Amino acid sequence: MPRRRPTGLLTVFLLLGLLIPAVPPPVSVIGAAPAFASPLFEQVWARADQPVAQGRVARSWLWGPGPGETRQEAGADGTPRPVQYFDKARMEGNPSADPAGPWAVTTGLLTVELVRGQVQTGPDRWEPRPPALMPPAGDGVVPPALAAGVPLYGSFTGVASLPGGPDHRATDHTGAAVTGTLDHAGTVGSGPDGGVHYSRYAPETGHNVPDVFARFGQTRDLVDEGGRLQAGLLFDPLYVLGYPISEAYWAIVPVGGNPTRVLIQLYQRRVLTYIPSFPVAWQVQMGNVGAHYYAWRYGLAPAAPAPPPSATPPSSPAPPVAPNGDTFVRVAGDQLVYQGQPVVLKGTNYWLHTHPFVGTWTDWDGNLALADLEKARELGVNTIRIGIPYDHGSTADLVWGENCTGRSDTDKGCQQVNGWITDQMTQLLQIASVYGMKVIFALFDWSDTFPLPGDKGYQRQLNYLQGIVAPFADDDRVLAWDLHNEPENYATWGDGAGRARIIAWAGNTAQAIHGLDSRHPLTLGVGQASNLWLSAGGKTLLDAVDFVSFHCYDAGGLRTQMDAIRARTTKPILLEEMGWPSGPSAESSAEATYDEATQQFLYRAMLGDAKAAGLAGVVQWTLWDFPVGSTSGYKAASHEEWFGLVRLDGSFKPAADDFRAGYPAPLLPSRTATDRPLTSPRPGPRP
């Protein structure tokens, strides 16, 4: 196939994600009950928290580790009905709602009752009692030294807006820093903002929502949908939280026995806390409103804390975990394994559909990538492959920073990775993780530079690896490093000496990467399988890699290439590029037809051969079509713009059905979590 390496725009990858260290567990005060009071309760709990309980995702509880006590309580209409308590809330059936609808199970305005000091026992009937004298955040027991500064539910009486009054509404402070503090006596003060700002206003109750809580309310992550793990919105904020009834306040509260600065905001149904000293996946947590309300209403002492989510990873750095809990993809014999079990990769070679190839990085748009990859999720993709520009002429500042204006090996400004590239890599990893995917990064895409020790530029390549690979060494969202994309398509490969140089370079570079990162396997995507076993100095490209990757667009020759590779190695084999363009029809000839029917026919043939051969996986080229002319300098249409399974209008081509159903593969959840904002294209002229 022609090389897909146009001159043009470039793309920006994402920054370092570290393996999340162990965090102080959220305080839990209700022990697990033996059973759910209703199948509907179990269904609601399982969607968000069953993946946490099974250790398949790493995040804080939405409801708690399991069901608690079941009681008969009068509802708002005065009719007794069973309710069940969880650490974070109370579930109750709603007989007037559609059993299949989202409001068939409701959770009650527990926070309102705790602050007001009234228990609803019927329509317009309330049982008065003192407001709850327990802290809504942190440990249940407050040491005397901290008591004056720790707010209780009752401390919010003078600042909360409650149904029927009092009404302590605030004005719209969108954009303002969150500096308010609240103490035991309910006194409002001011302190550092911790980098948090109000991002929206809720006119329904008259209170502002901090950006950390607004983002949490839009979290997309892996959820359990009828026993199947898939990406989706973690929860509906109105259903789970209700509206805010207070502003957000900072306080120093005991967490795990340690004084900790926490941001607290009360909502009608829940309490949200933000603990900036925690790792990202646990910084925002639900307060234990269900447990607190149960103890307050029934006069019971809190139970012992429940264990933290089993998905909480060990402290970093840590020795490799047991195979069945390992969320890195590893090589075991002739297979790739995930969590100790053989796994099949089902991937896509991805570029922003509006700006392909290097344009993905120069015009990086995180929100567009999030929308683009929703299509990959619908196809059941678990792997993304994408190339990073090392020395592409238009991307020097992107990789090396503003002080690098060219590709000089002697310019000090072009020696250390200081650009936007790692931030954009981090954004892509965040997006992939939401959809249960991992990422293969091709490290030296677009480069015809293969220096050996002692050569000009050798140290610069080592510096590049230090800046690109090392920050992600413990990030399980990275699947593998791909040394190069089709090195035989560059001028250096043109003669025997050049091939020998590239083979030696691959071995040296693989050794350098393994020295920086021992967790991720290495591969190298060749355009022609037979180049894998060409020998120079007694070495081949096969020797440099942990698993084998080759590209094939010849459906008739695929089986022969797979058999030839299998005869020469016992390493796992990945078909790293495959596909066929569906246009433009004007380029069709007697030898090659470019239309959707031919694309579908060839997909069926190649996917069938790949499954029969037991390959480690298939990565198709490409996910989306590209705008006409975008791969040829915006001058003329090219078949490079028609390889996608998704048309530019967002609809799927017929071959998408074959890829979706004909090559099944599991999701690959990750534990690493970051909270990098998704950025838009940088202002200014484009390369």
LUMROPA-252631 format. One record per residue (C-alpha): residue in one letter; x, y, z. Coordinates in steps of 0.1 Angstrom, whole numbers, padded with zeros to 4 digits, always signed. Each point is the difference from the previous one (the first is absolute). Layout:
% LUMROPA-252631
AXYZ...
This chain:
% LUMROPA-252631
M+0000+0000+0000P+0012+0036-0005R+0016+0016+0030R-0025+0019+0021R+0024+0027+0010P-0012+0034-0014T+0017+0032+0009G-0024+0020+0020L-0014+0005+0034L+0011-0018+0031T-0015-0012+0032V+0006+0002+0036F+0000-0029+0025L-0006-0002+0037L+0020+0002+0032L+0011-0024+0026G-0024-0022+0019L+0014-0017+0031L-0011-0032+0016I-0024+0012+0027P+0013-0006+0035A-0021-0014+0028V-0023+0026+0014P-0017+0003+0034P-0032-0019-0004P-0033+0019+0001V-0014-0004+0034S-0029-0025+0000V-0022-0008+0029I-0025-0026-0012G+0009-0037-0002A-0011-0019-0031A-0034-0017+0003P-0004-0035-0015A-0024+0010-0027F-0016+0029-0019A-0036+0008+0010S-0010+0003-0037P+0014-0010-0034L-0004+0036-0010F+0022+0011+0029E+0027-0025-0011Q-0002+0011-0036V+0005+0037+0010W+0029-0009+0023A+0017-0023-0025R+0002+0024-0028A+0026+0023+0017D+0013-0020+0029Q+0002-0036-0011P+0030+0007-0022V+0016+0017+0030A-0007-0030+0023Q+0014-0024-0026G+0032+0020-0003R-0006+0008-0037V+0001+0038+0004A+0017+0023+0024R-0022+0027+0014S-0020+0010+0031W-0033-0016+0009L-0033+0015-0013W-0021-0020+0025G+0024-0021+0021P+0014-0035+0000G-0033-0017+0005P-0036+0002+0013G-0007+0008+0036E-0031-0001+0023T-0035-0003-0014R-0028+0019+0018Q-0037+0007-0004E-0004+0038-0001A-0029+0022-0010G+0004+0018-0032A-0010+0036-0009D-0035-0014-0006G-0001-0016+0035T+0000-0036-0015P+0026-0023+0016R+0025-0015-0024P+0033-0018+0003V+0031+0021-0003Q+0036-0012+0001Y+0030+0020+0013F+0034+0002-0017D+0031+0019+0012K-0007+0029-0023A-0038+0001-0003R-0033-0017+0006M-0019-0018-0028E-0038-0001+0000G-0024-0014-0026N-0023+0025-0018P-0032-0019-0008S-0014+0029-0020A+0029-0001-0025D+0006-0021-0031P+0018-0032+0013A+0023+0002-0030G+0007+0038+0004P+0028+0017+0019W-0022+0012+0028A-0014-0034+0010V+0026+0002+0028T+0004+0033+0019T+0023+0010+0028G-0017+0025+0022L+0010+0035+0011L+0021-0013+0029T+0024+0029+0002V-0029+0025+0003E-0014-0020+0030L+0035-0002+0016V+0005+0037-0001R-0036+0011+0008G-0004-0025+0028Q-0033-0015-0012V-0009-0035-0011Q-0028-0002-0026T-0026-0026+0011G-0029+0008-0024P-0015+0028-0022D+0007+0032+0018R+0009-0019+0031W+0033+0003+0016E+0016-0013+0032P+0022+0027+0015R+0034-0008+0015P+0033+0019+0003P+0021+0004-0031A+0026-0027-0004L+0030+0006+0021M+0025-0020-0021P+0025+0012-0026P-0011-0005-0036A+0036-0006-0011G+0030-0018+0015D+0002-0024+0029G-0031-0005+0022V+0021+0007+0031V+0015+0035+0003P+0030+0005+0023P-0005+0029+0025A+0029+0019-0016L-0019+0003-0033A-0036+0002+0014A-0004+0038-0003G+0008+0000-0037V-0020-0031-0012P-0034+0009-0013L-0030-0023+0009Y-0032-0003-0020G-0016+0024+0025S+0028+0025-0007F-0016+0005-0035T-0034+0012+0014G+0010+0036-0004V+0014-0003-0036A-0023-0026-0016S-0031+0005-0021L-0027-0025+0010P-0034-0007-0015G-0025+0022+0019G+0029+0020+0015P+0023+0013+0012D+0012+0012-0033H+0036+0011+0000R+0005+0005-0037A+0032+0013-0014T+0006+0022-0030D+0016-0014-0032H+0037-0002+0005T+0009-0019-0032G+0038+0004-0006A+0008+0010+0036A+0025-0019+0021V-0015-0022+0027T+0015+0014+0032G-0028-0004+0026T+0006-0020+0032L-0025-0012+0026D+0007-0011+0035H-0018-0020+0028A-0020+0031+0011G-0012+0007-0036T+0023+0030-0003V+0009+0009-0036G+0036+0011-0007S+0025+0001-0028G+0031-0019-0010P+0021-0011-0030D-0020-0011-0030G+0020-0032-0007G-0003+0008-0037V-0037-0006+0000H-0025+0024-0016Y-0038+0001-0003S-0009-0010-0036R-0038+0002+0000Y-0030+0012+0020A-0031-0020+0009P-0029+0024+0001E-0024-0027+0013T+0015+0003+0035G+0022+0031-0004H+0035-0015+0004N+0032-0002-0020V+0017-0033-0011P+0038-0003+0001D+0018-0011-0032V+0013-0032+0017F-0036-0011+0009A-0014+0011-0034R+0027-0021-0018F-0008-0030+0023G-0036+0002-0009Q+0009-0005-0037T+0024-0029+0006R+0000-0027-0027D+0014-0033+0011L-0005-0037-0002V-0034-0011+0013D-0019-0033+0003E-0029-0001-0024G-0019-0033+0005G+0032-0019+0008R+0020+0016-0028L+0028+0025+0007Q-0002+0030-0023A+0008+0037+0000G-0028+0024+0010L-0009+0030+0022L+0007-0011+0035F-0031+0016+0015D-0028+0025-0006P+0009+0029+0023L-0037+0010+0006Y-0010-0035+0008V+0029-0008+0023L+0008+0034+0015G-0030+0023-0004Y+0007+0037+0001P+0026+0016+0023I-0014+0014+0032S+0032+0017+0012E+0031+0017-0014A+0032-0021+0001Y+0021+0005+0031W+0036-0010+0009A+0006-0016+0034I+0028-0019+0018V-0015-0034+0009P+0016-0033+0011V+0003-0025-0028G+0016-0033+0010G+0010+0017+0033N+0019+0028-0018P-0010+0036-0002T-0010+0006-0037R-0012+0030-0019V-0033-0009-0017L-0025+0019-0021I-0036-0009+0010Q-0033+0008-0017L-0035-0011+0010Y-0025-0011-0026Q-0036-0010+0005R+0008-0037-0001R+0037-0003+0005V+0032+0017+0012L+0030+0005-0022T+0035+0003+0012Y+0032+0010-0018I+0033-0010+0016P+0028+0015-0022S+0027-0020+0018F-0015-0033-0012P+0008-0016-0034V-0023+0012-0028A-0023-0030-0001W-0009+0005+0037Q+0001+0038+0003V-0037+0004-0003Q-0021-0023+0021M-0036-0004+0012G-0004+0006+0037N-0015-0028+0021V-0035+0015+0002G-0018-0033+0001A+0020-0012+0029H-0002+0033+0018Y-0038+0003-0005Y-0006-0036+0011A+0020+0005+0033W-0017+0034+0006R-0035-0013-0007Y+0002-0032+0020G+0024+0012+0027L+0026-0026-0008A+0038+0001+0004P+0020+0000-0032A+0013-0034-0011A+0036-0007-0008P+0013+0014-0033A-0005-0022-0030P+0030-0009-0021P+0011+0023-0028P-0008-0008-0037S+0020-0031-0010A+0011+0018-0031T+0022+0023+0020P+0035-0007-0013P+0031-0004+0022S+0024+0028+0007S+0022+0011-0029P+0025-0012-0008A-0009-0035+0008P+0010-0035-0011P-0022-0016-0027V-0033-0011+0014A-0014-0035-0003P-0009-0009-0036N-0037+0000+0006G+0001+0035+0012D+0025+0014-0025T-0016+0026-0023F+0031+0003-0022V+0000-0019-0033R+0029-0024+0001V+0017-0026-0022A-0003-0037+0010G+0015-0024-0025D-0019+0004-0033Q-0029+0020+0016L-0007+0034+0014V-0016-0002+0035Y-0021+0023+0021Q-0008-0007+0037G+0017-0034-0004Q-0022-0011-0030P+0007+0000-0037V-0015+0030-0017V-0008+0011-0036L+0007+0035-0011K-0026+0017-0022G+0013+0033-0010T-0002+0031-0022N+0027+0022-0014Y-0014+0033+0011W+0004+0037-0011L-0023+0029+0005H-0024-0003-0028T+0002+0037-0009H+0039+0001+0002P+0016-0033-0009F+0036-0011+0007V+0023+0028+0014G-0030+0023-0001T-0015-0020+0029W+0028+0014+0022T+0004+0036-0013D-0038+0004+0001W-0007-0022+0030D-0036+0002+0012G-0007-0021+0031N-0037+0003-0002L-0001-0010-0037A+0022-0030+0008L-0025-0010+0028A-0029+0002-0026D+0020-0017-0027L+0009-0030+0022E-0036-0005+0010K-0003-0017-0034A+0029-0023+0009R-0018-0010+0032E-0031-0008-0021L+0022-0023-0021G+0013-0018+0031V+0036+0013-0004N+0024-0006+0029T+0032+0014-0015I+0010+0033-0016R+0032+0004-0020I+0014+0034-0008G+0033+0015-0011I+0021+0027+0018P+0021+0023-0021Y+0037+0000+0010D+0015+0023-0025H-0027+0010-0024G+0008+0034-0013S-0032+0017+0011T-0001-0013+0035A+0033+0011+0017D-0017+0022+0025L-0026-0026+0007V+0025-0025+0012W+0030+0020+0011G-0017+0033+0011E-0001+0036-0011N+0038+0003+0000C+0004-0025-0028T-0005+0016-0033G+0014-0028-0022R+0014-0035+0002S+0036+0009+0008D+0019-0027+0019T+0022+0027+0015D-0026+0025+0010K-0004-0002+0038G-0037+0010-0004C-0006-0032-0019Q+0015-0025+0024Q-0026-0006+0027V-0037-0008-0003N-0017+0032+0012G-0029+0004-0023W-0037-0008+0002I+0004-0035-0013T-0002-0019+0034D-0030+0020+0011Q-0019-0010-0031M+0012-0036+0004T-0015+0001+0035Q-0033+0014-0013L-0002-0029-0026L+0007-0025+0028Q-0027+0014+0021I-0025-0002-0029A+0011-0036-0008S-0004-0011+0036V-0035+0013+0001Y-0009-0023-0028G+0019-0030+0013M+0028+0003-0026K+0038+0001+0002V+0024+0018-0023I+0030-0010-0021F+0023+0029-0007A+0022-0001-0031L+0031+0019+0013F+0020+0011-0031D-0028+0004-0026W+0010+0022-0030S+0037-0003+0008D+0028-0012-0023T+0026+0005+0027F+0016-0032+0013P+0031+0011+0020L+0023-0026+0017P+0021+0006+0031G+0026+0026-0008D-0020+0015-0029K-0013+0035-0002G-0035+0001+0014Y+0003-0031+0021Q-0002+0018+0034R-0029+0020-0013Q-0020-0032-0006L+0009-0012+0035N-0013+0033+0013Y-0032-0004-0020L-0006-0035+0015Q+0007+0014+0035G-0026+0027-0005I-0027-0022-0018V+0004-0035+0015A+0012+0005+0036P-0030+0021+0011F-0024-0028-0010A+0021-0030+0013D-0026-0008+0027D-0031+0010-0020D-0021-0031-0008R-0020+0020-0025V+0030-0004-0024L-0002-0034-0016A+0034+0000-0018W+0027+0021-0017D+0003-0004-0038L+0036+0009-0009H-0007+0012-0035N-0027+0000-0027E+0011-0018-0032P+0037+0009+0002E+0006-0017-0034N-0021+0028-0016Y+0028+0025+0006A+0031+0007-0020T+0025-0015+0025W-0014-0035-0007G+0009+0003-0037D+0032-0020+0001G+0017-0027+0021A+0019+0024+0021G-0031+0020+0008R-0020-0032+0009A+0029-0010+0023R-0001+0034+0017I-0038-0002+0006I+0002-0036+0014A+0029+0011+0024W-0019+0031+0009A-0031-0020+0009G+0019-0022+0024N+0018+0029+0017T-0032+0020+0003A-0020-0029+0014Q+0028-0005+0026A-0002+0037+0009I-0038-0001+0004H+0001-0031+0022G+0024+0018+0022L-0025+0028+0004D-0032-0021+0002S+0000-0037+0010R-0038-0003+0000H-0011+0006-0036P+0009-0023-0029L+0016+0012-0032T-0009-0006-0036L+0009+0014-0035G-0025+0003-0028V+0014-0010-0033G-0017+0005-0033Q+0011-0033-0014A+0002-0031+0021S+0031-0014-0018N+0021+0030+0013L-0003-0014+0035W+0025-0028-0005L+0026+0018-0022S+0033-0005+0018A+0028+0025+0006G+0029-0007+0023G-0018-0031+0012K-0031+0020+0011T-0035+0005-0013L-0029+0023+0008L-0017-0030+0016D+0028+0000+0026A-0007+0035+0011V-0038-0004+0008D-0020-0017+0028F-0029-0006-0024V-0001+0001-0038S-0020+0026-0020F-0005+0001-0037H-0022+0019-0025C-0020-0016-0028Y-0025+0014-0025D+0001-0031-0022A-0029-0023+0010G+0012-0027-0024G+0035+0000+0015L-0008+0003+0037R+0000-0037+0008T+0034-0005-0017Q+0015+0029+0020M-0014-0013+0033D+0013-0035-0007A+0034+0013-0009I+0003+0020+0032R-0013-0029+0021A+0028-0022-0015R+0027+0024+0013T-0012+0010+0034T-0019-0011+0031K-0008+0036+0010P-0036+0013-0001I-0010+0014-0034L-0021+0032-0005L-0015+0010-0034E+0007+0037+0008E-0014+0015-0032M-0027-0014-0023G-0030+0014-0020W-0010+0013-0034P-0012+0033-0013S-0036+0004-0011G+0008+0028-0025P+0005+0021-0019S-0016-0020-0027A+0019+0020-0027E+0032-0018+0012S-0014-0034-0006S+0016-0022-0026A-0001-0036-0012E+0025-0008+0027A-0016+0019+0029T-0037+0010+0007Y-0006+0027+0025D-0036-0002+0013E-0017-0011+0032A-0010-0034-0013T+0036-0009-0007Q+0011+0014+0033Q-0025-0022+0018F+0009-0031-0020L+0037+0004+0008Y-0007+0007+0037R-0019-0033+0002A+0028-0019-0017M+0029+0015+0021L-0018-0002+0033G-0009-0036-0006D+0036-0009-0008A+0012+0019+0030K-0024-0019+0024A+0009-0033-0016A+0037+0006+0005G-0004+0009+0037L+0017+0034-0003A+0005+0021+0031G-0022+0026-0016V-0010+0022-0030V+0003+0038-0002Q-0019+0015-0029W+0010+0031-0021T-0018+0025+0007L-0029+0007+0022W-0015+0030-0019D+0001+0013-0035F+0019+0033-0005P-0010+0032-0018V+0007-0001-0037G+0035+0014-0007S+0011-0001+0037T+0026-0027-0006S+0015+0016-0031G+0005+0035+0011Y-0037+0009-0006K+0007-0002-0038A-0017-0031-0013A-0020-0030+0012S+0018-0031+0009H-0010-0035+0010E+0018+0006+0033E-0031+0020+0010W-0023-0029-0005F+0014-0028+0023G-0024+0008+0029L-0028-0022+0013V-0017+0033+0010R-0012+0024-0027L+0006+0037+0005D-0037+0004+0009G+0005-0024+0029S-0018-0030-0015F+0016-0034-0002K+0009-0018-0032P-0011-0036-0006A+0035-0013+0009A-0005+0014+0035D-0026-0027+0007D+0025-0027-0009F+0027+0016+0021R-0024+0005+0030A-0015-0035+0000G+0026-0020-0018Y+0030+0006+0022P-0011+0001+0037A+0024+0011+0027P-0003+0010+0037L+0004+0035+0014L+0033+0007+0016P-0007+0022+0032S+0029+0018+0015R+0007+0011+0036T+0021+0032-0007A-0021+0031+0001T+0007+0037-0008D-0022+0030-0002R+0016+0021-0027P-0023+0025-0017L-0008-0008-0036T+0015+0029-0020S-0010+0015-0034P+0023+0010-0028R+0026+0025+0009P-0005+0036-0014G+0023+0014-0026P+0012-0011-0035R+0001-0037-0009P+0032-0016-0014
